[in-house]
């Protein structure tokens, strides 16, 4: 796996933003095509004969989406990982550890392959739920009455006795229409998403995850064990307790807590991990304050708050 060396510094951030927008556009395009298919479904004899044609169209659109999703992951995750290596390289240089990070090391190439597989699985699973939801809608719409077994189950669940098959079918149809009217074709963990929104969520979260994995791996690569969560403005209540705190990757440090949780701490989280050394903390006179702060429940909402709690 070759991590793109031709994209440097801030250009990587621009590239990543464009890649995220590209994936969102890919999913939005498929979303609109599926929406047109859904709107074309009906229960007349003529439309009923078109069901098989519509199912073929759905299968084709999902197959195309699967192919594009895989391609997106294979192109994007290496650059996101490399962006993390750039951050760590700058940090290690400032700490006097090394001027350049060896990006071709096995620890990095192996990690990138795993990250590509992970994000690909995320997207393909989402794609499959899209296919399932739309196909179910098409099948349901082609029936003016539900099968006896389905109706019996609905009546057993408390529906008013004596409702006609058409009325019951209409109720089920309404459930589908409510979901699909908003184009929420994806269902993950019981929650429904619009494909464009979900793809953006996955892209942002997974690319940051890749960058932070690179930060951890590069830190370990050069024999270090400590990492610090960066501090930035606009942090949320979920992230505030982590900002500025220093953690031990291995969990073997006797004074700093283990890195049991790492960013992203939530979808769309922007925090990154930065390499750190005890020597640097000692030189700055903040070792003791950093140890106390990292083990406390205190939260830093800003850099000034962080400096205050570690007694700078």
Backbone bond lengths (Angstrom), bond angles and torsions (degrees), N, CA, C in turn:
res aa  C-N    CA-C-N  psi(-1)  N-CA   C-N-CA  omega(-1)  CA-C   N-CA-C  phi
1 X - - - 1.472 - - 1.531 109.29 -
2 X 1.300 115.24 121.77 1.458 120.65 -179.58 1.522 109.22 -97.44
3 X 1.334 116.16 119.84 1.456 120.80 176.65 1.513 107.85 -85.13
4 X 1.326 117.82 121.97 1.469 122.83 -171.26 1.529 112.73 -52.87
5 X 1.339 117.47 111.45 1.462 119.89 179.21 1.518 113.59 -88.81
6 X 1.358 116.30 -7.27 1.459 120.02 -173.95 1.527 112.69 -88.13
7 X 1.330 117.23 -1.60 1.467 120.46 177.79 1.518 107.38 -113.60
8 X 1.298 117.34 117.36 1.466 121.47 -172.50 1.526 112.45 -116.22
9 X 1.324 115.06 151.99 1.455 122.80 169.21 1.514 115.45 47.20
10 X 1.344 114.56 -128.80 1.462 121.27 -175.31 1.523 111.62 -62.71
11 X 1.335 116.13 -24.79 1.463 119.62 179.48 1.522 110.77 -61.86
12 X 1.342 116.43 -30.78 1.459 119.45 177.59 1.519 111.16 -65.28
13 X 1.328 117.11 -39.33 1.462 120.40 179.46 1.527 110.59 -64.34
14 X 1.328 115.50 -42.36 1.462 119.72 177.92 1.523 109.79 -63.07
15 X 1.325 115.02 -43.71 1.464 120.68 179.50 1.524 110.52 -59.96
16 X 1.345 116.95 -44.43 1.457 120.70 -178.57 1.524 111.23 -64.36
17 X 1.319 117.12 -40.36 1.466 120.13 177.60 1.526 110.59 -60.80
18 X 1.317 115.75 -41.23 1.459 119.95 179.47 1.523 111.17 -67.30
19 X 1.332 116.52 -38.04 1.462 120.23 179.34 1.533 110.59 -65.84
20 X 1.321 116.79 -39.23 1.461 120.42 178.30 1.524 110.17 -64.38
21 X 1.331 115.66 -42.89 1.463 119.60 178.32 1.522 110.83 -65.93
22 X 1.323 116.16 -34.44 1.462 119.61 179.15 1.527 110.80 -64.72
23 X 1.331 117.15 -45.14 1.458 119.98 179.10 1.530 110.28 -63.42
24 X 1.326 115.96 -41.31 1.466 119.79 178.25 1.525 110.75 -59.53
25 X 1.327 116.59 -41.90 1.464 120.87 179.31 1.525 111.12 -65.89
26 X 1.327 116.93 -40.02 1.467 121.12 178.27 1.528 109.99 -58.48
27 X 1.328 115.38 -46.21 1.462 119.48 -178.57 1.519 111.76 -72.36
28 X 1.322 117.12 -35.51 1.460 119.25 178.46 1.528 110.62 -64.47
29 X 1.326 116.19 -38.24 1.462 120.50 178.69 1.519 110.61 -62.49
30 X 1.328 116.62 -47.23 1.468 120.31 177.87 1.521 110.48 -63.51
31 X 1.308 116.41 -39.59 1.471 121.98 179.21 1.523 110.68 -57.52
32 X 1.318 117.38 -45.70 1.458 121.65 -178.70 1.536 111.01 -67.77
33 X 1.321 116.34 -37.15 1.464 119.58 178.59 1.519 110.90 -66.35
34 X 1.333 116.41 -41.89 1.462 119.60 178.41 1.527 110.53 -67.08
35 X 1.320 116.30 -35.91 1.468 119.95 178.52 1.519 110.80 -62.75
36 X 1.329 116.72 -39.97 1.469 120.04 178.09 1.529 110.65 -64.23
37 X 1.337 115.23 -38.79 1.468 119.10 178.14 1.523 110.31 -63.66
38 X 1.321 116.01 -44.59 1.464 120.77 -179.90 1.524 110.81 -60.70
39 X 1.335 116.38 -43.27 1.462 119.63 -178.12 1.526 112.91 -68.58
40 X 1.335 116.50 -20.38 1.462 120.14 -178.45 1.523 112.81 -87.52
41 X 1.329 116.53 -6.07 1.461 120.47 -177.82 1.515 110.26 -78.53
42 X 1.356 116.77 138.19 1.455 121.02 176.47 1.512 110.94 -149.68
43 X 1.312 116.81 -174.51 1.464 120.13 -174.89 1.528 113.28 -115.22
44 X 1.315 117.47 5.21 1.462 117.99 177.40 1.515 109.14 -71.27
45 X 1.335 115.52 161.85 1.454 119.88 -179.13 1.525 111.47 -57.60
46 X 1.355 115.41 -42.03 1.453 119.97 -178.59 1.528 110.12 -63.14
47 X 1.336 115.47 -47.10 1.463 119.18 -178.84 1.524 111.50 -68.73
48 X 1.359 115.19 -30.15 1.450 118.26 179.63 1.519 110.38 -64.68
49 X 1.303 116.98 -35.84 1.460 119.81 -179.99 1.522 111.28 -70.06
50 X 1.363 116.28 -17.62 1.459 119.87 -179.99 1.519 112.31 -85.99
51 X 1.324 118.23 -4.78 1.463 121.07 -175.66 1.519 111.47 -56.56
52 X 1.324 115.98 -44.51 1.462 118.84 -178.06 1.520 111.11 -64.14
53 X 1.335 115.46 -35.16 1.464 119.51 178.32 1.523 110.41 -66.21
54 X 1.341 115.75 -42.07 1.456 120.22 179.41 1.523 111.20 -64.83
55 X 1.306 117.57 -38.72 1.462 121.33 178.91 1.523 110.87 -63.52
56 X 1.311 115.85 -38.15 1.473 119.95 176.62 1.526 110.00 -63.73
57 X 1.333 116.47 -40.58 1.463 120.64 178.57 1.531 111.27 -63.42
58 X 1.324 116.41 -42.14 1.470 120.41 178.80 1.524 109.86 -62.08
59 X 1.317 116.67 -46.87 1.474 120.11 179.85 1.520 111.31 -59.80
60 X 1.335 115.93 -40.04 1.460 119.65 -179.90 1.522 111.21 -65.95
61 X 1.321 116.94 -44.58 1.469 120.05 -179.40 1.527 111.76 -63.47
62 X 1.325 118.01 -40.74 1.460 120.65 179.50 1.521 110.84 -69.59
63 X 1.326 117.38 -36.49 1.470 120.46 177.76 1.528 110.41 -63.11
64 X 1.330 116.59 -42.19 1.465 121.20 177.56 1.525 110.00 -64.06
65 X 1.328 116.02 -43.25 1.461 120.64 179.75 1.519 111.53 -63.03
66 X 1.330 117.00 -40.94 1.465 120.44 177.51 1.528 111.26 -59.15
67 X 1.307 115.57 -43.82 1.462 120.59 -179.55 1.522 111.18 -64.00
68 X 1.324 116.84 -43.43 1.459 120.83 -179.68 1.529 111.31 -69.27
69 X 1.325 116.67 -34.91 1.465 120.82 178.85 1.524 110.77 -63.93
70 X 1.309 116.19 -45.09 1.465 120.58 178.64 1.526 111.15 -62.05
71 X 1.314 115.58 -43.76 1.458 120.32 179.80 1.525 110.56 -63.44
72 X 1.323 116.74 -41.91 1.463 120.72 179.35 1.525 110.36 -60.83
73 X 1.305 116.93 -45.87 1.468 120.86 -178.37 1.522 111.29 -62.73
74 X 1.323 117.16 -43.06 1.464 120.66 -177.22 1.522 112.47 -67.60
75 X 1.326 117.37 -26.74 1.464 120.74 179.79 1.524 112.68 -90.13
76 X 1.319 115.67 -31.97 1.465 119.68 -170.68 1.522 114.01 -88.39
77 X 1.324 117.85 -44.53 1.460 120.62 -173.14 1.533 113.31 -62.02
78 X 1.345 119.72 -37.98 1.470 118.37 176.50 1.531 112.92 -60.35
79 X 1.325 117.28 -37.17 1.461 120.39 -179.09 1.524 110.20 -72.28
80 X 1.331 116.29 -39.29 1.460 119.87 177.52 1.522 110.22 -62.86
81 X 1.310 116.32 -41.15 1.470 121.08 177.70 1.529 110.14 -64.22
82 X 1.315 115.30 -43.22 1.465 119.78 179.45 1.526 111.45 -63.44
83 X 1.324 116.65 -32.22 1.462 120.28 176.67 1.528 109.99 -62.83
84 X 1.325 116.15 -39.77 1.459 120.06 176.26 1.518 111.59 -64.47
85 X 1.327 116.59 -38.35 1.461 120.46 178.00 1.530 110.77 -64.75
86 X 1.327 116.54 -36.86 1.466 119.71 176.68 1.525 111.19 -60.94
87 X 1.329 115.50 -43.14 1.464 120.61 179.87 1.519 110.19 -62.32
88 X 1.324 116.22 -45.58 1.468 120.22 -178.91 1.521 111.33 -68.87
89 X 1.318 116.94 -37.78 1.455 120.30 178.41 1.525 110.56 -59.69
90 X 1.323 116.69 -44.35 1.458 120.82 178.27 1.529 110.80 -62.40
91 X 1.320 115.73 -40.75 1.460 120.91 -179.97 1.529 111.02 -67.00
92 X 1.323 117.24 -44.86 1.466 121.26 -179.76 1.519 111.43 -65.45
93 X 1.323 115.38 -33.29 1.458 119.09 176.53 1.529 110.28 -66.04
94 X 1.328 115.87 -42.19 1.464 119.96 178.99 1.528 111.54 -65.53
95 X 1.323 116.32 -31.37 1.465 120.93 179.32 1.525 112.60 -82.72
96 X 1.338 116.00 -5.66 1.465 120.47 -179.74 1.511 113.86 76.45
97 X 1.331 117.40 22.78 1.464 121.13 -177.85 1.521 111.28 -86.82
98 X 1.321 117.73 -48.73 1.464 122.20 179.78 1.517 109.03 -160.47
99 X 1.310 116.79 154.52 1.464 120.76 178.15 1.521 111.37 -86.77
100 X 1.331 115.72 -32.04 1.454 119.88 -175.63 1.527 110.28 -136.06
101 X 1.334 115.36 139.82 1.463 121.04 175.57 1.516 108.54 -93.99
102 X 1.322 116.49 130.53 1.458 121.96 177.79 1.522 109.51 -75.02
103 X 1.321 116.15 100.53 1.462 120.38 -175.25 1.515 113.42 -75.82
104 X 1.321 117.64 -14.84 1.466 120.33 -178.10 1.523 112.65 -88.69
105 X 1.329 117.45 1.63 1.459 120.61 -179.93 1.523 109.96 -60.38
106 X 1.319 116.08 148.37 1.460 121.65 -175.62 1.521 112.04 -59.56
107 X 1.320 116.92 -33.63 1.468 120.56 -179.22 1.526 111.16 -59.39
108 X 1.330 116.55 -30.39 1.464 120.53 -179.00 1.529 112.16 -85.54
109 X 1.307 117.59 -44.93 1.466 120.22 -178.77 1.525 110.98 -63.11
110 X 1.327 116.53 -39.74 1.464 119.67 178.26 1.514 112.03 -66.00
111 X 1.334 116.62 -40.67 1.465 121.15 -179.30 1.526 111.13 -64.82
112 X 1.317 116.90 -40.26 1.466 120.46 -179.47 1.527 110.56 -62.43
113 X 1.317 117.04 -42.35 1.465 120.19 178.93 1.527 111.67 -60.72
114 X 1.326 116.21 -41.00 1.470 120.49 178.47 1.524 110.34 -64.65
115 X 1.327 117.10 -43.19 1.466 121.50 -179.42 1.527 111.37 -64.12
116 X 1.313 116.87 -39.47 1.466 120.66 177.00 1.518 109.68 -61.38
117 X 1.327 116.29 -45.56 1.466 120.38 179.52 1.525 111.25 -62.11
118 X 1.330 116.86 -41.59 1.463 120.65 -176.98 1.523 112.17 -63.96
119 X 1.327 116.40 -47.64 1.468 118.64 -177.63 1.530 110.13 -71.08
120 X 1.327 117.32 -31.85 1.463 120.55 177.07 1.521 110.22 -63.69
121 X 1.321 116.67 -43.71 1.467 120.69 178.17 1.532 110.15 -61.81
122 X 1.330 117.05 -44.07 1.467 120.69 178.00 1.528 110.96 -53.83
123 X 1.309 116.00 -47.61 1.458 120.93 -175.87 1.524 111.97 -72.27
124 X 1.319 117.06 -40.33 1.462 119.56 -178.87 1.528 111.53 -67.81
125 X 1.324 116.45 -36.91 1.474 119.62 176.26 1.527 109.88 -62.85
126 X 1.333 116.31 -43.63 1.466 120.40 178.08 1.524 110.50 -62.45
127 X 1.325 116.58 -41.47 1.462 120.77 179.16 1.532 111.35 -61.00
128 X 1.325 115.51 -39.68 1.458 119.92 -179.44 1.529 111.26 -65.27
129 X 1.336 116.93 -36.68 1.467 118.89 178.32 1.525 110.62 -68.72
130 X 1.336 116.82 -33.37 1.466 119.67 175.15 1.522 110.33 -60.78
131 X 1.305 114.80 -48.46 1.466 119.99 -179.83 1.527 110.13 -60.03
132 X 1.317 116.21 -45.51 1.464 120.88 -178.20 1.518 111.68 -61.40
133 X 1.316 117.04 -45.45 1.463 121.02 -177.64 1.524 112.34 -65.15
134 X 1.326 115.95 -44.18 1.470 119.29 -178.43 1.525 110.79 -69.65
135 X 1.327 116.58 -41.11 1.471 119.94 178.76 1.527 110.67 -62.88
136 X 1.328 116.12 -41.36 1.468 119.84 178.00 1.528 110.29 -61.51
137 X 1.303 115.55 -39.21 1.466 119.56 -179.92 1.526 110.57 -64.62
138 X 1.312 115.72 -44.45 1.464 119.69 179.91 1.521 110.60 -61.69
139 X 1.320 116.25 -46.11 1.462 119.62 -179.96 1.525 111.41 -62.75
140 X 1.335 116.15 -42.95 1.466 119.36 -178.45 1.518 111.77 -65.45
141 X 1.333 115.81 -37.44 1.462 119.66 -177.03 1.523 111.86 -70.93
142 X 1.303 117.34 -23.63 1.460 120.91 -179.09 1.525 112.46 -78.99
143 X 1.302 117.88 -1.01 1.462 120.90 -179.64 1.526 110.08 -116.80
144 X 1.306 117.01 126.46 1.456 120.16 175.25 1.529 109.82 -82.13
145 X 1.314 116.73 -18.57 1.460 120.78 177.39 1.514 108.12 -137.82
146 X 1.312 116.66 145.91 1.458 121.25 178.13 1.516 109.94 -82.54
147 X 1.321 116.53 161.84 1.451 120.62 176.41 1.519 109.65 -62.67
148 X 1.310 115.46 151.80 1.461 120.66 -177.90 1.520 111.78 -55.06
149 X 1.302 116.70 -38.67 1.458 120.30 -177.86 1.525 110.96 -64.53
150 X 1.327 115.86 -40.29 1.459 120.04 179.34 1.524 110.78 -67.03
151 X 1.318 116.67 -41.91 1.457 120.69 -179.17 1.521 110.02 -65.30
152 X 1.327 116.15 -41.58 1.461 119.70 179.17 1.509 111.12 -60.11
153 X 1.321 115.89 -38.94 1.464 120.03 -179.80 1.533 110.37 -66.14
154 X 1.331 116.37 -40.96 1.461 120.34 179.51 1.530 111.18 -65.33
155 X 1.316 116.43 -41.27 1.464 119.67 178.47 1.522 110.41 -64.87
156 X 1.343 116.12 -40.52 1.461 120.81 178.61 1.515 111.15 -63.75
157 X 1.336 116.26 -25.85 1.463 120.12 -179.76 1.524 111.89 -82.25
158 X 1.351 117.05 -0.27 1.461 118.23 173.97 1.506 116.54 113.66
159 X 1.324 118.25 6.92 1.465 118.99 176.69 1.529 109.71 -67.73
160 X 1.320 116.07 151.84 1.464 119.80 -176.50 1.526 110.66 -61.97
161 X 1.311 116.39 128.82 1.451 121.40 -178.60 1.522 110.15 -65.03
162 X 1.332 114.82 137.27 1.447 119.04 176.35 1.516 113.57 100.05
163 X 1.348 117.42 -5.13 1.464 118.62 176.38 1.526 109.17 -62.13
164 X 1.287 115.97 142.38 1.454 119.80 179.21 1.507 110.51 -73.48
165 X 1.303 114.61 159.05 1.463 119.61 177.13 1.532 110.29 -57.73
166 X 1.303 116.19 -38.42 1.455 119.42 -178.70 1.514 110.92 -64.14
167 X 1.332 116.99 -40.76 1.455 120.57 -179.93 1.519 111.14 -64.80
168 X 1.334 115.38 -41.61 1.462 119.39 -179.88 1.525 110.13 -68.52
169 X 1.321 116.42 -42.82 1.458 119.73 177.30 1.518 110.21 -59.32
170 X 1.336 115.71 -39.99 1.452 119.76 179.27 1.509 112.34 -62.17
171 X 1.322 116.29 -36.46 1.458 119.62 179.36 1.529 110.40 -66.25
172 X 1.324 116.29 -44.20 1.464 119.93 178.38 1.529 109.93 -64.06
173 X 1.332 115.64 -41.34 1.447 120.10 179.80 1.519 111.03 -60.54
174 X 1.316 116.45 -39.40 1.461 121.45 179.72 1.533 110.48 -61.93
175 X 1.330 116.68 -38.15 1.456 120.59 179.10 1.525 110.62 -61.41
176 X 1.330 115.68 -43.92 1.460 119.60 178.12 1.522 110.85 -65.23
177 X 1.307 116.29 -45.06 1.460 120.22 -176.28 1.524 111.98 -63.91
178 X 1.314 116.76 -37.08 1.458 120.39 177.75 1.520 110.78 -60.91
179 X 1.335 115.41 -40.28 1.461 120.45 179.49 1.529 111.53 -70.97
180 X 1.321 116.14 -45.09 1.458 120.19 -171.47 1.530 113.70 -85.91
181 X 1.308 117.46 -18.07 1.456 119.79 177.70 1.524 110.86 -60.86
182 X 1.321 115.60 -36.88 1.465 120.89 178.66 1.528 112.12 -87.09
183 X 1.335 115.18 6.18 1.472 122.03 178.80 1.532 111.66 61.04
184 X 1.322 117.08 32.73 1.459 121.81 176.91 1.528 108.49 -89.25
185 X 1.323 115.52 75.27 1.457 121.63 -173.54 1.527 113.09 -81.06
186 X 1.326 117.36 -20.88 1.466 120.95 -175.70 1.529 110.03 -94.63
187 X 1.329 115.82 134.99 1.454 121.74 175.82 1.517 109.37 -124.81
188 X 1.335 116.81 115.47 1.459 122.35 -179.72 1.527 108.13 -128.35
189 X 1.326 115.56 124.08 1.473 121.37 179.72 1.525 112.58 51.27
190 X 1.321 115.52 40.86 1.447 120.75 176.70 1.517 115.41 79.78
191 X 1.310 117.50 1.16 1.461 121.30 -179.67 1.522 109.48 -111.96
192 X 1.321 116.23 140.91 1.460 121.44 -177.56 1.526 111.55 -99.48
193 X 1.329 115.87 139.66 1.466 121.83 -177.28 1.525 110.47 -133.24
194 X 1.313 115.41 148.69 1.461 120.70 164.42 1.529 107.29 -72.14
195 X 1.324 118.49 138.12 1.463 120.59 -179.11 1.528 114.54 -55.82
196 X 1.344 117.43 -40.33 1.462 118.72 -178.67 1.532 110.85 -66.12
197 X 1.341 116.42 -40.13 1.464 119.89 179.83 1.527 111.23 -68.87
198 X 1.324 116.23 -40.48 1.466 119.27 -178.00 1.526 111.07 -68.71
199 X 1.321 117.39 -40.94 1.462 120.06 -179.51 1.524 110.98 -63.92
200 X 1.337 117.01 -37.63 1.458 120.32 177.61 1.528 110.20 -66.09
201 X 1.316 116.19 -40.49 1.458 121.31 178.61 1.525 111.09 -61.15
202 X 1.325 116.31 -47.73 1.468 120.97 179.47 1.520 110.76 -63.82
203 X 1.326 116.57 -44.15 1.459 120.64 -177.51 1.521 111.51 -61.52
204 X 1.323 117.04 -48.70 1.467 120.27 -178.46 1.521 111.51 -64.31
205 X 1.320 116.09 -44.30 1.460 119.80 -176.68 1.522 111.43 -68.93
206 X 1.311 116.56 -45.67 1.467 120.33 -176.85 1.531 112.55 -70.30
207 X 1.326 117.50 -34.75 1.465 118.13 179.00 1.523 110.91 -69.09
208 X 1.321 117.20 -37.09 1.464 119.11 176.00 1.527 110.34 -67.86
209 X 1.313 116.03 -38.10 1.462 120.12 176.98 1.523 109.87 -59.54
210 X 1.325 116.81 -40.73 1.465 120.86 179.38 1.526 110.88 -64.04
211 X 1.334 116.41 -42.95 1.463 120.13 179.52 1.522 111.32 -62.29
212 X 1.325 116.78 -42.11 1.455 120.00 -179.18 1.523 112.36 -71.90
213 X 1.328 116.53 -32.03 1.465 118.55 174.40 1.518 109.90 -64.45
214 X 1.331 116.33 -38.58 1.469 120.37 176.56 1.521 110.66 -63.07
215 X 1.339 116.65 -41.25 1.465 120.28 179.17 1.522 111.48 -60.50
216 X 1.311 116.61 -44.51 1.465 121.06 179.86 1.526 110.57 -65.71
217 X 1.319 116.91 -46.77 1.468 120.52 -177.61 1.522 112.09 -63.77
218 X 1.334 116.76 -41.46 1.460 119.86 179.42 1.528 111.04 -67.63
219 X 1.311 116.55 -35.66 1.462 120.74 177.23 1.525 110.07 -62.48
220 X 1.328 116.19 -45.58 1.461 120.90 178.05 1.523 111.44 -66.96
221 X 1.322 115.62 -36.05 1.462 121.16 -179.10 1.525 111.78 -56.06
222 X 1.325 116.93 -33.62 1.458 120.81 -177.38 1.526 112.43 -105.35
223 X 1.331 114.67 24.91 1.452 119.95 169.94 1.509 116.01 76.41
224 X 1.328 117.98 16.56 1.467 121.21 179.51 1.530 110.06 -100.64
225 X 1.327 115.10 159.03 1.462 119.40 -176.90 1.524 113.05 -127.08
226 X 1.318 117.85 -13.56 1.456 120.55 -175.46 1.531 112.01 -102.84
227 X 1.324 115.19 140.30 1.465 121.24 174.78 1.522 108.40 -135.51
228 X 1.340 115.40 149.13 1.453 121.01 -179.90 1.525 110.01 -118.78
229 X 1.325 115.94 137.21 1.469 120.68 176.03 1.524 107.75 -77.36
230 X 1.329 116.51 128.35 1.458 119.43 -177.55 1.531 111.17 -68.20
231 X 1.329 115.48 163.89 1.458 122.24 178.36 1.519 108.69 -116.12
232 X 1.318 116.89 130.63 1.461 119.17 176.07 1.518 110.49 -144.02
233 X 1.296 115.33 158.51 1.457 121.19 -178.83 1.520 110.41 -69.49
234 X 1.314 115.59 150.99 1.451 119.95 176.77 1.505 114.45 79.13
235 X 1.328 116.68 17.08 1.463 119.56 178.32 1.524 109.81 -66.91
236 X 1.327 116.27 152.36 1.463 120.28 -177.64 1.521 111.37 -96.70
237 X 1.324 116.19 175.23 1.463 121.26 -178.94 1.522 112.25 -61.97
238 X 1.327 116.47 -29.15 1.468 119.82 179.54 1.522 110.48 -68.70
239 X 1.326 116.57 -39.79 1.466 121.52 -174.41 1.528 114.24 -87.88
240 X 1.315 117.47 -26.41 1.467 120.34 -175.89 1.530 114.05 -51.11
241 X 1.335 119.58 -41.36 1.459 119.75 -179.02 1.528 114.20 -64.74
242 X 1.343 117.27 -16.11 1.459 121.15 -178.00 1.528 113.01 -98.58
243 X 1.327 117.38 -23.80 1.456 121.14 -172.07 1.535 112.50 -55.73
244 X 1.328 115.60 129.10 1.449 121.62 175.02 1.519 114.91 79.41
245 X 1.313 117.90 -8.83 1.459 119.83 -177.53 1.526 111.15 -79.39
246 X 1.325 114.09 150.63 1.460 121.52 -176.44 1.524 108.83 -110.41
247 X 1.325 115.57 136.52 1.461 120.88 -176.09 1.524 111.27 -130.40
248 X 1.330 114.13 156.02 1.461 121.77 176.22 1.522 109.00 -95.82
249 X 1.336 116.74 121.91 1.463 120.54 -179.33 1.522 110.95 -61.76
250 X 1.321 115.90 -44.09 1.460 120.59 -177.42 1.524 112.75 -78.02
251 X 1.334 115.83 -24.54 1.461 119.84 -175.13 1.513 112.90 82.45
252 X 1.342 116.62 6.68 1.467 120.91 -176.36 1.532 113.55 -94.66
253 X 1.331 116.48 -6.63 1.462 118.60 178.69 1.534 109.40 -68.69
254 X 1.313 116.79 135.53 1.468 120.76 -176.11 1.518 113.42 -79.79
255 X 1.341 117.03 -12.33 1.468 119.14 -175.96 1.525 114.25 -118.47
256 X 1.329 116.71 -34.63 1.461 118.99 178.65 1.534 109.96 -95.40
257 X 1.341 117.12 143.71 1.477 120.46 -178.22 1.527 112.01 -68.59
258 X 1.323 114.64 159.44 1.469 120.68 179.76 1.529 110.58 -73.66
259 X 1.312 115.44 150.51 1.461 121.78 178.54 1.531 108.71 -81.46
260 X 1.309 116.33 73.92 1.462 120.97 -179.20 1.522 111.79 -79.05
261 X 1.316 116.94 -29.66 1.463 122.33 177.16 1.519 108.56 -126.15
262 X 1.299 115.74 138.95 1.469 119.54 178.85 1.518 110.09 -135.39
263 X 1.300 116.71 153.74 1.468 118.90 177.91 1.534 110.92 -66.05
264 X 1.332 116.64 150.37 1.466 127.10 6.46 1.526 112.34 -75.20
265 X 1.337 115.52 133.85 1.453 120.88 179.96 1.522 112.13 -82.63
266 X 1.313 116.64 -12.50 1.456 122.24 179.20 1.526 107.10 -163.82
267 X 1.331 118.89 164.95 1.464 120.81 177.65 1.532 111.24 -55.42
268 X 1.315 116.17 136.32 1.465 123.54 179.38 1.530 113.52 70.83
269 X 1.315 117.62 13.15 1.470 121.19 176.49 1.529 109.51 -62.85
270 X 1.355 117.38 145.64 1.470 121.17 -176.89 1.529 113.48 -115.75
271 X 1.324 117.42 6.34 1.460 119.61 -177.55 1.526 112.03 -75.35
272 X 1.342 114.75 146.26 1.459 120.86 177.74 1.524 109.44 -127.43
273 X 1.325 115.08 159.75 1.453 121.62 177.41 1.526 109.61 -98.35
274 X 1.326 116.43 139.57 1.461 121.85 -178.23 1.527 109.36 -123.78
275 X 1.321 116.51 135.19 1.465 120.82 178.92 1.528 110.32 -60.88
276 X 1.328 116.08 146.97 1.462 121.23 -179.20 1.531 109.19 -146.44
277 X 1.333 117.21 153.25 1.458 122.69 175.65 1.516 109.44 -129.21
278 X 1.318 116.55 152.06 1.457 121.51 176.82 1.528 109.86 -63.68
279 X 1.336 115.47 -35.93 1.461 120.03 -178.85 1.526 111.54 -60.50
280 X 1.324 116.14 -41.67 1.456 120.12 179.53 1.528 110.86 -64.61
281 X 1.318 116.25 -40.82 1.466 120.68 178.95 1.523 111.22 -65.72
282 X 1.328 115.69 -39.13 1.465 119.97 178.78 1.517 111.14 -65.72
283 X 1.336 116.67 -42.77 1.458 121.04 -179.92 1.520 111.48 -61.32
284 X 1.326 115.95 -34.11 1.462 120.61 -179.49 1.528 112.04 -87.57
285 X 1.316 116.05 -4.17 1.460 120.64 178.51 1.518 114.77 71.10
286 X 1.321 116.77 26.93 1.473 119.25 -177.42 1.526 112.05 -123.87
287 X 1.331 118.21 17.06 1.463 120.54 -178.62 1.526 111.29 -61.01
288 X 1.323 117.20 -53.27 1.461 120.69 -177.83 1.527 111.71 -61.73
289 X 1.344 115.92 -43.41 1.462 119.72 179.16 1.523 111.69 -63.54
290 X 1.330 116.71 -37.55 1.463 120.95 179.91 1.522 110.92 -68.02
291 X 1.327 116.20 -38.37 1.467 120.15 178.85 1.525 110.25 -64.06
292 X 1.336 116.09 -46.70 1.466 120.61 -179.11 1.535 110.57 -63.59
293 X 1.324 115.34 -45.40 1.455 119.49 -177.70 1.530 111.38 -65.10
294 X 1.332 116.32 -40.61 1.458 120.56 -177.45 1.524 112.22 -66.97
295 X 1.327 116.92 -25.42 1.459 120.79 -179.42 1.523 112.70 -98.00
296 X 1.332 117.22 -2.74 1.464 121.37 -177.42 1.523 110.89 -96.81
297 X 1.328 115.47 167.21 1.464 120.93 177.87 1.521 111.75 -87.74
298 X 1.340 115.70 1.15 1.466 120.95 -179.15 1.534 110.76 -60.23
299 X 1.324 116.69 141.30 1.460 121.82 178.27 1.517 110.33 -115.45
300 X 1.321 116.83 140.49 1.463 121.77 177.97 1.519 108.86 -105.30
301 X 1.311 116.75 121.79 1.460 121.02 179.77 1.526 112.37 -96.43
302 X 1.340 116.20 -5.52 1.458 120.75 179.54 1.520 108.83 -161.40
303 X 1.322 116.16 168.98 1.468 120.37 178.37 1.522 110.10 -63.36
304 X 1.337 117.60 -39.56 1.465 120.08 -179.93 1.524 110.56 -64.43
305 X 1.330 117.43 -37.46 1.460 120.95 177.88 1.520 110.14 -66.55
306 X 1.327 115.75 -40.06 1.463 120.63 177.82 1.524 110.65 -61.53
307 X 1.318 116.62 -47.44 1.464 120.13 179.07 1.512 111.64 -62.58
308 X 1.304 115.61 -32.79 1.466 119.72 179.68 1.531 111.05 -68.02
309 X 1.321 117.56 -44.91 1.463 119.90 -174.90 1.529 112.25 -74.09
310 X 1.341 118.49 -23.50 1.472 118.19 176.75 1.536 110.76 -98.93
311 X 1.318 115.06 8.77 1.475 120.75 172.60 1.527 113.42 62.22
312 X 1.316 116.09 45.67 1.469 119.48 177.32 1.531 108.63 -71.28
